Amino acid sequence: MADSEESDDPTVPIVCEACGTTSRVPLSELRESLDTHNEHRHDGEEIAQVDPVIADELANAVADDLGLFESDE
Protein backbone atom coordinates (compact mmCIF):
# COMPACT_ATOMS: atom_id res chain seq x y z
CA MET A 1 0.00 0.00 0.00
CA ALA A 2 1.50 3.32 -1.06
CA ASP A 3 1.54 6.23 1.34
CA SER A 4 -0.49 9.17 0.17
CA GLU A 5 -0.54 12.75 1.36
CA GLU A 6 -4.12 12.29 2.59
CA SER A 7 -3.23 9.31 4.78
CA ASP A 8 -0.68 11.48 6.61
CA ASP A 9 -3.26 14.19 7.33
CA PRO A 10 -4.53 13.83 10.92
CA THR A 11 -8.28 13.77 11.42
CA VAL A 12 -10.22 16.01 13.76
CA PRO A 13 -13.53 15.12 15.43
CA ILE A 14 -16.38 17.50 14.74
CA VAL A 15 -19.77 17.52 16.43
CA CYS A 16 -23.13 19.03 15.63
CA GLU A 17 -25.45 18.81 18.61
CA ALA A 18 -28.34 20.27 16.59
CA CYS A 19 -28.13 17.42 14.07
CA GLY A 20 -27.00 14.83 16.61
CA THR A 21 -24.00 13.95 14.45
CA THR A 22 -20.30 13.43 14.95
CA SER A 23 -17.64 12.74 12.36
CA ARG A 24 -13.93 12.95 11.74
CA VAL A 25 -12.49 15.01 8.92
CA PRO A 26 -8.91 15.51 7.73
CA LEU A 27 -7.33 18.55 9.35
CA SER A 28 -6.69 20.07 5.92
CA GLU A 29 -10.45 19.95 5.20
CA LEU A 30 -11.67 21.07 8.63
CA ARG A 31 -12.63 24.68 7.91
CA GLU A 32 -14.30 23.81 4.60
CA SER A 33 -16.23 20.89 6.15
CA LEU A 34 -17.51 23.01 9.03
CA ASP A 35 -18.44 25.90 6.75
CA THR A 36 -20.23 23.62 4.29
CA HIS A 37 -22.21 21.81 6.99
CA ASN A 38 -23.20 25.01 8.75
CA GLU A 39 -24.13 26.75 5.50
CA HIS A 40 -26.29 23.87 4.23
CA ARG A 41 -27.87 22.79 7.52
CA HIS A 42 -27.94 25.90 9.70
CA ASP A 43 -28.15 28.90 7.35
CA GLY A 44 -24.49 29.72 8.01
CA GLU A 45 -24.80 29.84 11.80
CA GLU A 46 -21.74 28.23 13.43
CA ILE A 47 -23.43 25.24 15.05
CA ALA A 48 -21.13 22.35 14.05
CA GLN A 49 -17.72 22.70 15.64
CA VAL A 50 -14.54 20.91 16.59
CA ASP A 51 -15.24 18.61 19.52
CA PRO A 52 -14.94 21.03 22.48
CA VAL A 53 -12.83 18.59 24.53
CA ILE A 54 -10.30 18.31 21.70
CA ALA A 55 -10.34 22.08 21.11
CA ASP A 56 -9.57 22.71 24.80
CA GLU A 57 -6.76 20.15 24.83
CA LEU A 58 -5.26 21.66 21.69
CA ALA A 59 -5.46 25.19 23.11
CA ASN A 60 -3.74 24.02 26.30
CA ALA A 61 -0.99 22.25 24.34
CA VAL A 62 -0.35 25.35 22.23
CA ALA A 63 -0.30 27.61 25.31
CA ASP A 64 2.13 25.22 27.02
CA ASP A 65 4.40 25.15 23.94
CA LEU A 66 4.38 28.95 23.87
CA GLY A 67 5.30 29.06 27.56
CA LEU A 68 2.10 30.82 28.58
CA PHE A 69 1.69 28.59 31.63
CA GLU A 70 5.17 29.30 32.99
CA SER A 71 5.43 31.56 35.99
CA ASP A 72 7.82 34.51 36.15
CA GLU A 73 9.34 33.39 39.47
N, CA and C atoms as a LAMMPS dump frame, in Angstrom:
ITEM: TIMESTEP
0
ITEM: NUMBER OF ATOMS
219
ITEM: BOX BOUNDS ff ff ff
-5.0000000000000000e+02 5.0000000000000000e+02
-5.0000000000000000e+02 5.0000000000000000e+02
-5.0000000000000000e+02 5.0000000000000000e+02
ITEM: ATOMS id mol type element x y z
1 1 1 N 0.842 -1.183 0
2 1 2 C 0 0 0
3 1 3 C 0.884 1.241 0
4 2 1 N 0.686 2.11 -0.947
5 2 2 C 1.495 3.319 -1.062
6 2 3 C 0.983 4.384 -0.119
7 3 1 N 1.925 5.117 0.47
8 3 2 C 1.539 6.229 1.338
9 3 3 C 1.055 7.369 0.472
10 4 1 N -0.008 8.001 0.887
11 4 2 C -0.493 9.172 0.174
12 4 3 C -0.473 10.355 1.121
13 5 1 N -0.537 11.534 0.551
14 5 2 C -0.544 12.747 1.359
15 5 3 C -1.753 12.763 2.284
16 6 1 N -2.905 12.294 1.79
17 6 2 C -4.118 12.292 2.59
18 6 3 C -4.013 11.374 3.799
19 7 1 N -3.326 10.244 3.668
20 7 2 C -3.235 9.313 4.781
21 7 3 C -2.38 9.876 5.912
22 8 1 N -1.525 10.852 5.6
23 8 2 C -0.684 11.485 6.612
24 8 3 C -1.386 12.645 7.31
25 9 1 N -2.526 13.062 6.786
26 9 2 C -3.265 14.194 7.327
27 9 3 C -4.062 13.729 8.547
28 10 1 N -3.772 14.256 9.733
29 10 2 C -4.531 13.828 10.924
30 10 3 C -6.001 14.22 10.797
31 11 1 N -6.858 13.451 11.439
32 11 2 C -8.28 13.767 11.417
33 11 3 C -8.684 14.434 12.718
34 12 1 N -9.728 15.23 12.626
35 12 2 C -10.217 16.01 13.757
36 12 3 C -11.698 15.671 13.956
37 13 1 N -12.107 15.4 15.206
38 13 2 C -13.528 15.117 15.434
39 13 3 C -14.339 16.403 15.444
40 14 1 N -15.459 16.375 14.713
41 14 2 C -16.385 17.5 14.743
42 14 3 C -17.738 17.001 15.231
43 15 1 N -18.462 17.881 15.892
44 15 2 C -19.774 17.523 16.426
45 15 3 C -20.789 18.586 16.033
46 16 1 N -22.014 18.126 15.855
47 16 2 C -23.129 19.032 15.632
48 16 3 C -24.256 18.548 16.53
49 17 1 N -24.417 19.213 17.653
50 17 2 C -25.454 18.811 18.606
51 17 3 C -26.849 19.008 18.02
52 18 1 N -27.026 20.014 17.183
53 18 2 C -28.34 20.275 16.589
54 18 3 C -28.781 19.123 15.688
55 19 1 N -27.827 18.535 14.972
56 19 2 C -28.131 17.415 14.075
57 19 3 C -27.962 16.069 14.77
58 20 1 N -27.292 16.075 15.922
59 20 2 C -26.999 14.825 16.608
60 20 3 C -25.951 14 15.894
61 21 1 N -25.011 14.669 15.211
62 21 2 C -23.997 13.953 14.445
63 21 3 C -22.596 14.248 14.942
64 22 1 N -21.736 13.271 14.727
65 22 2 C -20.302 13.432 14.95
66 22 3 C -19.593 12.799 13.764
67 23 1 N -18.448 13.324 13.432
68 23 2 C -17.643 12.74 12.359
69 23 3 C -16.2 13.161 12.553
70 24 1 N -15.341 12.578 11.74
71 24 2 C -13.928 12.952 11.738
72 24 3 C -13.589 13.392 10.33
73 25 1 N -12.895 14.497 10.228
74 25 2 C -12.485 15.008 8.921
75 25 3 C -10.99 15.275 8.939
76 26 1 N -10.337 15.174 7.789
77 26 2 C -8.913 15.51 7.728
78 26 3 C -8.7 16.964 8.144
79 27 1 N -7.634 17.205 8.869
80 27 2 C -7.327 18.551 9.347
81 27 3 C -7.307 19.559 8.2
82 28 1 N -6.779 19.158 7.057
83 28 2 C -6.688 20.074 5.921
84 28 3 C -8.062 20.453 5.366
85 29 1 N -9.104 19.681 5.685
86 29 2 C -10.453 19.951 5.197
87 29 3 C -11.382 20.473 6.298
88 30 1 N -10.849 20.715 7.478
89 30 2 C -11.666 21.066 8.632
90 30 3 C -12.518 22.309 8.401
91 31 1 N -11.905 23.419 8.069
92 31 2 C -12.634 24.681 7.907
93 31 3 C -13.699 24.547 6.827
94 32 1 N -13.341 23.961 5.698
95 32 2 C -14.296 23.81 4.6
96 32 3 C -15.461 22.9 5.008
97 33 1 N -15.172 21.812 5.716
98 33 2 C -16.227 20.886 6.15
99 33 3 C -17.193 21.56 7.12
100 34 1 N -16.656 22.298 8.085
101 34 2 C -17.513 23.011 9.032
102 34 3 C -18.357 24.071 8.324
103 35 1 N -17.716 24.846 7.467
104 35 2 C -18.435 25.9 6.752
105 35 3 C -19.541 25.325 5.876
106 36 1 N -19.24 24.241 5.172
107 36 2 C -20.231 23.616 4.289
108 36 3 C -21.411 23.085 5.085
109 37 1 N -21.132 22.356 6.163
110 37 2 C -22.206 21.809 6.991
111 37 3 C -23.078 22.935 7.539
112 38 1 N -22.449 23.922 8.134
113 38 2 C -23.201 25.007 8.751
114 38 3 C -23.993 25.818 7.728
115 39 1 N -23.431 26.003 6.546
116 39 2 C -24.135 26.746 5.497
117 39 3 C -25.364 25.97 5.011
118 40 1 N -25.196 24.677 4.781
119 40 2 C -26.294 23.868 4.231
120 40 3 C -27.345 23.492 5.269
121 41 1 N -26.94 23.274 6.502
122 41 2 C -27.868 22.786 7.524
123 41 3 C -28.382 23.86 8.476
124 42 1 N -27.599 24.929 8.654
125 42 2 C -27.937 25.896 9.704
126 42 3 C -27.885 27.344 9.217
127 43 1 N -28.131 27.554 7.932
128 43 2 C -28.147 28.901 7.347
129 43 3 C -26.899 29.717 7.684
130 44 1 N -25.753 29.043 7.768
131 44 2 C -24.492 29.723 8.013
132 44 3 C -24.143 29.94 9.471
133 45 1 N -25.091 29.679 10.374
134 45 2 C -24.802 29.837 11.797
135 45 3 C -23.801 28.774 12.228
136 46 1 N -22.811 29.144 13.033
137 46 2 C -21.743 28.228 13.427
138 46 3 C -22.223 27.282 14.522
139 47 1 N -22.902 26.225 14.116
140 47 2 C -23.435 25.239 15.048
141 47 3 C -22.463 24.059 15.175
142 48 1 N -22.118 23.435 14.037
143 48 2 C -21.13 22.347 14.053
144 48 3 C -19.783 22.941 14.411
145 49 1 N -19.003 22.192 15.18
146 49 2 C -17.716 22.705 15.641
147 49 3 C -16.77 21.553 15.942
148 50 1 N -15.503 21.901 16.124
149 50 2 C -14.536 20.91 16.586
150 50 3 C -14.995 20.448 17.958
151 51 1 N -14.862 19.15 18.212
152 51 2 C -15.237 18.609 19.521
153 51 3 C -14.623 19.497 20.602
154 52 1 N -15.446 20.081 21.476
155 52 2 C -14.938 21.029 22.477
156 52 3 C -13.828 20.466 23.372
157 53 1 N -13.881 19.195 23.691
158 53 2 C -12.83 18.594 24.525
159 53 3 C -11.498 18.636 23.791
160 54 1 N -11.524 18.292 22.506
161 54 2 C -10.299 18.314 21.697
162 54 3 C -9.816 19.748 21.526
163 55 1 N -10.72 20.672 21.281
164 55 2 C -10.341 22.076 21.105
165 55 3 C -9.658 22.614 22.363
166 56 1 N -10.18 22.273 23.546
167 56 2 C -9.572 22.713 24.805
168 56 3 C -8.191 22.106 24.994
169 57 1 N -8.06 20.814 24.69
170 57 2 C -6.757 20.154 24.829
171 57 3 C -5.733 20.766 23.881
172 58 1 N -6.159 21.046 22.66
173 58 2 C -5.263 21.658 21.686
174 58 3 C -4.841 23.055 22.139
175 59 1 N -5.788 23.841 22.629
176 59 2 C -5.464 25.191 23.11
177 59 3 C -4.477 25.127 24.273
178 60 1 N -4.664 24.176 25.18
179 60 2 C -3.742 24.023 26.301
180 60 3 C -2.357 23.602 25.831
181 61 1 N -2.285 22.7 24.862
182 61 2 C -0.994 22.252 24.344
183 61 3 C -0.249 23.402 23.668
184 62 1 N -0.967 24.207 22.895
185 62 2 C -0.346 25.351 22.229
186 62 3 C 0.131 26.363 23.267
187 63 1 N -0.694 26.657 24.262
188 63 2 C -0.302 27.608 25.315
189 63 3 C 0.926 27.104 26.063
190 64 1 N 0.981 25.809 26.336
191 64 2 C 2.129 25.222 27.023
192 64 3 C 3.381 25.341 26.156
193 65 1 N 3.261 25.038 24.862
194 65 2 C 4.398 25.15 23.938
195 65 3 C 4.903 26.587 23.843
196 66 1 N 3.99 27.548 23.953
197 66 2 C 4.385 28.951 23.871
198 66 3 C 4.884 29.49 25.212
199 67 1 N 4.823 28.655 26.251
200 67 2 C 5.304 29.063 27.559
201 67 3 C 4.34 29.955 28.303
202 68 1 N 3.065 29.944 27.937
203 68 2 C 2.103 30.823 28.577
204 68 3 C 1.729 30.362 29.986
205 69 1 N 2.019 29.106 30.313
206 69 2 C 1.685 28.593 31.635
207 69 3 C 2.852 28.714 32.616
208 70 1 N 4.003 29.172 32.121
209 70 2 C 5.169 29.3 32.985
210 70 3 C 5.055 30.543 33.854
211 71 1 N 5.474 30.406 35.092
212 71 2 C 5.433 31.562 35.986
213 71 3 C 6.716 32.363 35.835
214 72 1 N 6.663 33.614 36.266
215 72 2 C 7.824 34.511 36.149
216 72 3 C 8.703 34.465 37.381
217 73 1 N 8.57 33.464 38.218
218 73 2 C 9.345 33.389 39.47
219 73 3 C 10.79 33.096 39.21
